[in-house]
Amino acid sequence: MMIDWAEWLNLAIRWFHLTAGIAWIGSSFYFVWLDNHLVVPKAGEASGEVWSVHGGGFYHKQKYQVAPREMPEDLHWFMWEAYTTWITGFSLLVLVYWVGAASFLIDPAKAAFTPLQASGIGAAALVAGWLAYDGLCRSPLGRDDRVLGAVWYAVLVAAAWALCQVFSARGAYLHVGAIIGTAMVGNVFFVIIPNQRKVVAALVKGEVPDPALGKAAKARSLHNNYMTLPVLFIMISHHYAMTFGAQRPWLVLALLGLTGVAVRHVFNLRHRGQPLGRAILVAPVLALVSVTYVSAEKTGAQRGAGSSADWASVEPIFQKHCVACHAAKPTSDLVTAPPLGVMLDSHEHAQQFAARVKKVAVDAEIMPLGNTTGMTKAERETLGRWIEAGAP
């Protein structure tokens, strides 16, 4: 009996990552909601309070702007949700995109990296992303969240553009998500939790905690709140080839990431009881711009490509890049039978699987796996024209 341990490990880590992410994001969303719904208490030393009902019971929450006069005996900390999410996410990045760099990260048509070189660039991107973000927060720009947010967004767009120049677009997307996730967990590990520990230590000593500690922790928590939806989009983006398969995938990522930020801002305004105004229009407009851009880009590429392709022009492409694996009797040492039963060794077979070819080779550009045969953009466009013409 053969057990595919790699696939089972992939599933286990991915499931763990999703579970931890739900716990982290859920608690983050809840505490932002809680903070936005606090009202001045009628009595007591708390700075804010809120009543809520859930699960058949009533809850009375109180917030102390700095800290209570005495430490409670049982204090709950929220940090392992963040740490576990990052650890499992990083493990997936290593397992899928670094160990499997030749198949999922490297695109020889862009740069002929070795797996070690590609992994090194990916790791450097994560470290550089955190240093850039943390440096911005500690600089004078950090005094204004709006200015800081705009500059950090520009840094992320630049990172997306740069990574798309050297990696497969899908691999570039996941690394941008990892950069954002690293910044978020860095906030928890280096700022939020240490500051909270300093506050607790001061209370234990009978000292008055520094209010700046809580202010800095809250600011980083707010940043995490706005970065959450873009990260979630990147987590699901590899299922949707029209995003990372666009001519300028970094621009699509920039538009949809900003859409997520706009959606989160609307929720924050609503929870604070502030008028939504024009803010409620920003997210749908950005989403519409994204969809329109991708559609217009595809239409423009088809118009600029010239006449429709015929079988004579695409058969050599199939022979060069596909039939070593996708034939009744594969010649590749990697497979013993055509993967998923897809055969592309004749016009009849290629026509039968044309829709699948368009999805994985033309739109998503994830086939040939790792682009080991060096399929060019022009060859993919030729296949696309042939399929759009009905695969004649």
C-alpha positions, 0 to 999 in steps of 0.5 A, spaced: 500 500 500 502 506 497 501 513 501 502 519 498 505 523 505 506 529 501 499 530 499 496 528 506 501 533 509 499 539 504 492 537 506 493 537 514 497 544 514 492 547 509 486 545 514 490 547 520 492 554 517 485 555 515 482 553 522 488 558 525 486 563 520 479 563 522 480 564 529 485 570 528 481 574 523 475 572 527 478 575 534 481 581 530 474 583 527 470 582 534 475 586 538 475 592 532 467 591 532 467 591 540 472 597 540 467 601 535 461 600 539 463 602 546 460 607 549 461 612 556 459 607 562 454 610 567 459 609 573 465 606 574 473 607 572 472 604 565 473 608 559 468 604 555 462 599 555 458 595 551 452 590 552 450 585 547 446 578 547 448 572 544 447 564 545 441 566 549 445 570 554 447 577 556 454 580 556 457 586 559 464 588 556 468 594 559 474 597 556 480 600 560 483 606 556 490 604 560 489 598 565 485 597 571 487 599 578 488 592 580 490 586 575 485 580 575 486 573 577 485 570 570 487 574 564 486 572 557 491 573 551 490 573 544 496 571 540 497 564 539 491 564 533 496 569 530 502 565 531 499 559 529 496 562 522 503 565 520 507 558 522 502 554 518 502 559 512 509 559 512 510 552 512 505 551 506 509 556 502 515 552 503 512 546 502 508 548 495 512 554 493 519 553 495 520 545 495 516 545 489 519 551 486 521 548 479 513 547 478 510 552 482 514 558 483 519 559 477 518 561 470 524 560 465 520 565 460 522 570 466 528 568 469 532 561 470 533 561 477 535 555 481 530 552 486 534 555 491 535 562 488 528 562 487 526 560 495 532 565 497 528 571 493 522 569 496 525 569 503 528 576 502 522 579 500 518 577 506 524 580 511 524 586 506 517 587 507 517 587 514 523 591 515 520 596 510 513 596 514 516 597 521 520 602 519 514 606 516 511 605 522 516 608 526 518 614 522 514 620 522 509 618 517 507 613 522 503 619 526 498 619 520 495 612 519 492 615 512 499 617 509 502 611 512 497 606 509 498 610 502 505 609 502 505 602 505 500 600 499 505 603 494 510 599 497 506 593 496 504 594 489 511 595 487 513 588 490 507 585 486 510 588 480 517 586 482 515 579 484 511 578 477 517 580 473 521 574 476 516 569 478 510 565 476 504 570 477 501 565 482 507 564 486 508 572 486 501 573 488 502 568 494 509 571 496 505 578 496 500 575 501 506 572 505 509 579 506 502 582 508 501 576 513 508 577 516 507 584 517 501 582 521 504 577 525 510 582 526 505 587 529 503 582 534 509 579 536 514 585 536 509 590 538 502 588 541 504 583 545 510 586 548 507 592 549 501 589 553 506 585 557 509 592 559 503 594 561 501 588 566 508 588 569 507 596 571 501 594 574 504 588 578 509 593 580 504 598 582 506 603 577 502 607 572 503 604 565 505 608 559 499 610 555 503 610 549 504 603 549 497 602 548 496 607 543 502 604 539 498 597 540 492 599 538 495 603 531 498 596 529 491 592 531 488 597 526 493 596 521 492 589 521 484 590 521 485 593 514 490 588 511 486 582 513 481 582 507 487 583 501 490 577 505 484 573 504 483 575 497 490 572 495 488 566 499 483 564 494 486 567 488 489 561 485 483 558 484 481 564 479 485 564 473 482 571 470 486 575 476 493 572 476 493 570 469 491 577 466 497 581 462 498 585 468 497 581 474 500 586 479 495 591 477 489 586 478 492 585 485 493 592 486 485 594 484 482 588 488 486 589 494 484 596 495 477 593 494 478 589 500 481 595 504 475 599 502 470 594 504 473 594 511 473 601 511 465 601 510 464 596 516 469 600 520 465 606 519 458 603 520 460 600 527 462 606 529 456 609 527 459 614 522 455 616 516 458 612 510 457 617 505 461 616 498 465 611 502 460 605 500 461 607 493 468 606 493 468 598 493 463 596 488 467 602 483 473 599 484 471 592 483 467 594 477 474 597 475 477 591 476 473 586 472 472 591 466 480 592 466 481 584 465 475 584 460 478 590 456 485 587 456 483 580 454 479 583 448 484 588 446 489 582 446 485 578 442 484 584 437 491 586 437 493 578 435 491 578 428 487 573 425 484 566 428 489 561 428 488 554 425 490 547 427 497 547 423 499 553 427 497 550 434 499 543 432 507 544 433 505 548 440 502 542 442 508 537 440 513 542 443 510 543 450 504 538 451 504 531 448 510 528 452 505 528 458 499 528 454 499 523 450 496 515 450 503 513 451 507 519 454 514 519 453 516 523 459 519 520 465 515 524 470 508 520 468 506 513 466 499 515 463 496 522 461 495 526 467 487 527 468 486 523 462 487 529 458 490 527 451 493 533 446 496 528 441 491 529 435 486 534 433 480 530 435 483 530 442 486 537 443 479 540 440 475 535 446 480 538 451 480 545 448 476 549 454 481 546 459 487 548 455 485 555 455 484 555 463 490 552 465 495 554 459 492 560 456 489 564 462 492 561 468 499 560 465 500 554 470 501 549 464 506 546 462 508 545 470 513 550 472 514 552 464 520 547 464 519 547 456 519 555 456 512 556 453 512 563 450 506 568 451 506 569 444 505 561 443 499 562 449 496 567 445 496 563 439 493 557 443 487 562 445 486 565 438 485 558 436 480 556 442 476 562 441 475 560 434 472 554 436 478 550 435 478 548 428 
